[in-house]
């Protein structure tokens, strides 16, 4: 009887841990794009702001579809609006009051 109780306890713990890890895997689906005055930093790679094709390629390689940038970068990224829209990206920005706002593509 004691071995059955131990077995059930182990199964319960394994099931609980597995369900917890699935939930945490869904978190963080967005990608925060860092920037300098002249470049973006995507997944550790520095990309010139003037090179939209390289930026889109780097974003595609991450597999993330929710992009988050700071407010000062939103104007340039809106020049790539059609490319974001056709590839299914969602674009968000952080304003000066630290609120996240969605951008209509």
Biotite code that builds the C-alpha atoms (Angstrom):
import biotite.structure as struc

atoms = struc.array([
    struc.Atom([0.000, 0.000, 0.000], chain_id="A", res_id=1, res_name="UNK", atom_name="CA", element="C"),
    struc.Atom([2.826, 2.354, 0.865], chain_id="A", res_id=2, res_name="UNK", atom_name="CA", element="C"),
    struc.Atom([4.487, 1.797, -2.531], chain_id="A", res_id=3, res_name="UNK", atom_name="CA", element="C"),
    struc.Atom([1.221, 2.678, -4.342], chain_id="A", res_id=4, res_name="UNK", atom_name="CA", element="C"),
    struc.Atom([0.945, 5.878, -2.371], chain_id="A", res_id=5, res_name="UNK", atom_name="CA", element="C"),
    struc.Atom([4.524, 6.770, -3.234], chain_id="A", res_id=6, res_name="UNK", atom_name="CA", element="C"),
    struc.Atom([3.920, 5.968, -6.901], chain_id="A", res_id=7, res_name="UNK", atom_name="CA", element="C"),
    struc.Atom([0.788, 8.130, -7.004], chain_id="A", res_id=8, res_name="UNK", atom_name="CA", element="C"),
    struc.Atom([2.644, 10.965, -5.295], chain_id="A", res_id=9, res_name="UNK", atom_name="CA", element="C"),
    struc.Atom([5.461, 10.786, -7.841], chain_id="A", res_id=10, res_name="UNK", atom_name="CA", element="C"),
    struc.Atom([2.962, 10.740, -10.739], chain_id="A", res_id=11, res_name="UNK", atom_name="CA", element="C"),
    struc.Atom([1.171, 13.731, -9.248], chain_id="A", res_id=12, res_name="UNK", atom_name="CA", element="C"),
    struc.Atom([4.432, 15.673, -8.904], chain_id="A", res_id=13, res_name="UNK", atom_name="CA", element="C"),
    struc.Atom([5.574, 14.833, -12.437], chain_id="A", res_id=14, res_name="UNK", atom_name="CA", element="C"),
    struc.Atom([2.203, 15.846, -13.875], chain_id="A", res_id=15, res_name="UNK", atom_name="CA", element="C"),
    struc.Atom([2.215, 19.074, -11.891], chain_id="A", res_id=16, res_name="UNK", atom_name="CA", element="C"),
    struc.Atom([5.733, 19.977, -12.988], chain_id="A", res_id=17, res_name="UNK", atom_name="CA", element="C"),
    struc.Atom([4.944, 19.176, -16.619], chain_id="A", res_id=18, res_name="UNK", atom_name="CA", element="C"),
    struc.Atom([1.859, 21.390, -16.615], chain_id="A", res_id=19, res_name="UNK", atom_name="CA", element="C"),
    struc.Atom([3.792, 24.196, -14.921], chain_id="A", res_id=20, res_name="UNK", atom_name="CA", element="C"),
    struc.Atom([6.564, 24.095, -17.506], chain_id="A", res_id=21, res_name="UNK", atom_name="CA", element="C"),
    struc.Atom([4.050, 24.265, -20.358], chain_id="A", res_id=22, res_name="UNK", atom_name="CA", element="C"),
    struc.Atom([2.545, 27.439, -18.952], chain_id="A", res_id=23, res_name="UNK", atom_name="CA", element="C"),
    struc.Atom([5.898, 29.141, -18.526], chain_id="A", res_id=24, res_name="UNK", atom_name="CA", element="C"),
    struc.Atom([6.898, 28.194, -22.072], chain_id="A", res_id=25, res_name="UNK", atom_name="CA", element="C"),
    struc.Atom([3.990, 30.280, -23.367], chain_id="A", res_id=26, res_name="UNK", atom_name="CA", element="C"),
    struc.Atom([5.287, 33.347, -21.571], chain_id="A", res_id=27, res_name="UNK", atom_name="CA", element="C"),
    struc.Atom([7.697, 35.671, -23.301], chain_id="A", res_id=28, res_name="UNK", atom_name="CA", element="C"),
    struc.Atom([6.428, 35.222, -26.825], chain_id="A", res_id=29, res_name="UNK", atom_name="CA", element="C"),
    struc.Atom([7.246, 38.866, -27.531], chain_id="A", res_id=30, res_name="UNK", atom_name="CA", element="C"),
    struc.Atom([10.655, 40.133, -28.581], chain_id="A", res_id=31, res_name="UNK", atom_name="CA", element="C"),
    struc.Atom([12.045, 43.362, -27.180], chain_id="A", res_id=32, res_name="UNK", atom_name="CA", element="C"),
    struc.Atom([14.096, 45.053, -29.874], chain_id="A", res_id=33, res_name="UNK", atom_name="CA", element="C"),
    struc.Atom([16.899, 47.114, -28.397], chain_id="A", res_id=34, res_name="UNK", atom_name="CA", element="C"),
    struc.Atom([18.436, 49.981, -30.350], chain_id="A", res_id=35, res_name="UNK", atom_name="CA", element="C"),
    struc.Atom([21.247, 52.489, -30.531], chain_id="A", res_id=36, res_name="UNK", atom_name="CA", element="C"),
    struc.Atom([21.241, 55.688, -32.558], chain_id="A", res_id=37, res_name="UNK", atom_name="CA", element="C"),
    struc.Atom([22.263, 53.847, -35.731], chain_id="A", res_id=38, res_name="UNK", atom_name="CA", element="C"),
    struc.Atom([21.333, 50.192, -35.257], chain_id="A", res_id=39, res_name="UNK", atom_name="CA", element="C"),
    struc.Atom([18.936, 47.635, -33.822], chain_id="A", res_id=40, res_name="UNK", atom_name="CA", element="C"),
    struc.Atom([20.003, 44.690, -31.711], chain_id="A", res_id=41, res_name="UNK", atom_name="CA", element="C"),
    struc.Atom([18.010, 41.550, -32.483], chain_id="A", res_id=42, res_name="UNK", atom_name="CA", element="C"),
    struc.Atom([18.916, 38.282, -30.752], chain_id="A", res_id=43, res_name="UNK", atom_name="CA", element="C"),
    struc.Atom([22.442, 39.516, -30.059], chain_id="A", res_id=44, res_name="UNK", atom_name="CA", element="C"),
    struc.Atom([23.066, 40.699, -33.637], chain_id="A", res_id=45, res_name="UNK", atom_name="CA", element="C"),
    struc.Atom([23.602, 44.370, -34.423], chain_id="A", res_id=46, res_name="UNK", atom_name="CA", element="C"),
    struc.Atom([21.771, 45.499, -37.580], chain_id="A", res_id=47, res_name="UNK", atom_name="CA", element="C"),
    struc.Atom([22.039, 48.904, -39.249], chain_id="A", res_id=48, res_name="UNK", atom_name="CA", element="C"),
    struc.Atom([18.743, 50.827, -39.048], chain_id="A", res_id=49, res_name="UNK", atom_name="CA", element="C"),
    struc.Atom([18.926, 51.641, -42.760], chain_id="A", res_id=50, res_name="UNK", atom_name="CA", element="C"),
    struc.Atom([18.993, 47.930, -43.696], chain_id="A", res_id=51, res_name="UNK", atom_name="CA", element="C"),
    struc.Atom([15.323, 46.943, -43.468], chain_id="A", res_id=52, res_name="UNK", atom_name="CA", element="C"),
    struc.Atom([15.879, 43.667, -45.315], chain_id="A", res_id=53, res_name="UNK", atom_name="CA", element="C"),
    struc.Atom([18.462, 42.472, -42.789], chain_id="A", res_id=54, res_name="UNK", atom_name="CA", element="C"),
    struc.Atom([16.184, 43.528, -39.935], chain_id="A", res_id=55, res_name="UNK", atom_name="CA", element="C"),
    struc.Atom([13.256, 41.543, -41.334], chain_id="A", res_id=56, res_name="UNK", atom_name="CA", element="C"),
    struc.Atom([15.507, 38.527, -41.900], chain_id="A", res_id=57, res_name="UNK", atom_name="CA", element="C"),
    struc.Atom([16.809, 38.653, -38.320], chain_id="A", res_id=58, res_name="UNK", atom_name="CA", element="C"),
    struc.Atom([13.261, 38.971, -36.965], chain_id="A", res_id=59, res_name="UNK", atom_name="CA", element="C"),
    struc.Atom([12.094, 36.022, -39.067], chain_id="A", res_id=60, res_name="UNK", atom_name="CA", element="C"),
    struc.Atom([14.936, 33.914, -37.666], chain_id="A", res_id=61, res_name="UNK", atom_name="CA", element="C"),
    struc.Atom([13.792, 34.515, -34.081], chain_id="A", res_id=62, res_name="UNK", atom_name="CA", element="C"),
    struc.Atom([10.374, 32.985, -34.727], chain_id="A", res_id=63, res_name="UNK", atom_name="CA", element="C"),
    struc.Atom([8.684, 35.593, -32.555], chain_id="A", res_id=64, res_name="UNK", atom_name="CA", element="C"),
    struc.Atom([5.710, 37.508, -33.957], chain_id="A", res_id=65, res_name="UNK", atom_name="CA", element="C"),
    struc.Atom([5.155, 40.105, -31.206], chain_id="A", res_id=66, res_name="UNK", atom_name="CA", element="C"),
    struc.Atom([7.690, 42.908, -31.398], chain_id="A", res_id=67, res_name="UNK", atom_name="CA", element="C"),
    struc.Atom([8.208, 45.541, -28.716], chain_id="A", res_id=68, res_name="UNK", atom_name="CA", element="C"),
    struc.Atom([10.245, 48.715, -29.249], chain_id="A", res_id=69, res_name="UNK", atom_name="CA", element="C"),
    struc.Atom([10.675, 52.029, -27.482], chain_id="A", res_id=70, res_name="UNK", atom_name="CA", element="C"),
    struc.Atom([8.678, 55.014, -28.685], chain_id="A", res_id=71, res_name="UNK", atom_name="CA", element="C"),
    struc.Atom([11.513, 56.774, -30.519], chain_id="A", res_id=72, res_name="UNK", atom_name="CA", element="C"),
    struc.Atom([11.960, 53.779, -32.873], chain_id="A", res_id=73, res_name="UNK", atom_name="CA", element="C"),
    struc.Atom([8.342, 53.388, -33.876], chain_id="A", res_id=74, res_name="UNK", atom_name="CA", element="C"),
    struc.Atom([8.422, 55.928, -36.730], chain_id="A", res_id=75, res_name="UNK", atom_name="CA", element="C"),
    struc.Atom([11.151, 54.089, -38.627], chain_id="A", res_id=76, res_name="UNK", atom_name="CA", element="C"),
    struc.Atom([9.523, 50.712, -38.094], chain_id="A", res_id=77, res_name="UNK", atom_name="CA", element="C"),
    struc.Atom([6.268, 52.043, -39.504], chain_id="A", res_id=78, res_name="UNK", atom_name="CA", element="C"),
    struc.Atom([8.059, 52.458, -42.842], chain_id="A", res_id=79, res_name="UNK", atom_name="CA", element="C"),
    struc.Atom([8.201, 48.641, -42.813], chain_id="A", res_id=80, res_name="UNK", atom_name="CA", element="C"),
    struc.Atom([4.479, 48.415, -41.987], chain_id="A", res_id=81, res_name="UNK", atom_name="CA", element="C"),
    struc.Atom([3.479, 46.406, -45.061], chain_id="A", res_id=82, res_name="UNK", atom_name="CA", element="C"),
    struc.Atom([6.233, 43.854, -44.530], chain_id="A", res_id=83, res_name="UNK", atom_name="CA", element="C"),
    struc.Atom([5.238, 43.406, -40.886], chain_id="A", res_id=84, res_name="UNK", atom_name="CA", element="C"),
    struc.Atom([1.594, 43.064, -41.874], chain_id="A", res_id=85, res_name="UNK", atom_name="CA", element="C"),
    struc.Atom([2.155, 40.440, -44.586], chain_id="A", res_id=86, res_name="UNK", atom_name="CA", element="C"),
    struc.Atom([4.363, 38.341, -42.295], chain_id="A", res_id=87, res_name="UNK", atom_name="CA", element="C"),
    struc.Atom([1.834, 38.416, -39.438], chain_id="A", res_id=88, res_name="UNK", atom_name="CA", element="C"),
    struc.Atom([3.776, 40.498, -36.922], chain_id="A", res_id=89, res_name="UNK", atom_name="CA", element="C"),
    struc.Atom([2.207, 42.475, -34.085], chain_id="A", res_id=90, res_name="UNK", atom_name="CA", element="C"),
    struc.Atom([3.983, 45.685, -33.169], chain_id="A", res_id=91, res_name="UNK", atom_name="CA", element="C"),
    struc.Atom([3.970, 47.337, -29.747], chain_id="A", res_id=92, res_name="UNK", atom_name="CA", element="C"),
    struc.Atom([5.878, 50.262, -28.295], chain_id="A", res_id=93, res_name="UNK", atom_name="CA", element="C"),
    struc.Atom([6.708, 51.529, -24.832], chain_id="A", res_id=94, res_name="UNK", atom_name="CA", element="C"),
    struc.Atom([5.800, 55.195, -24.411], chain_id="A", res_id=95, res_name="UNK", atom_name="CA", element="C"),
    struc.Atom([7.468, 57.823, -22.239], chain_id="A", res_id=96, res_name="UNK", atom_name="CA", element="C"),
    struc.Atom([5.199, 56.902, -19.320], chain_id="A", res_id=97, res_name="UNK", atom_name="CA", element="C"),
    struc.Atom([6.304, 53.232, -19.555], chain_id="A", res_id=98, res_name="UNK", atom_name="CA", element="C"),
    struc.Atom([2.989, 52.002, -20.928], chain_id="A", res_id=99, res_name="UNK", atom_name="CA", element="C"),
    struc.Atom([2.866, 49.418, -23.694], chain_id="A", res_id=100, res_name="UNK", atom_name="CA", element="C"),
    struc.Atom([0.708, 50.430, -26.645], chain_id="A", res_id=101, res_name="UNK", atom_name="CA", element="C"),
    struc.Atom([-0.287, 48.446, -29.712], chain_id="A", res_id=102, res_name="UNK", atom_name="CA", element="C"),
    struc.Atom([0.370, 49.766, -33.204], chain_id="A", res_id=103, res_name="UNK", atom_name="CA", element="C"),
    struc.Atom([-2.257, 49.272, -35.868], chain_id="A", res_id=104, res_name="UNK", atom_name="CA", element="C"),
    struc.Atom([-0.730, 47.657, -38.933], chain_id="A", res_id=105, res_name="UNK", atom_name="CA", element="C"),
])
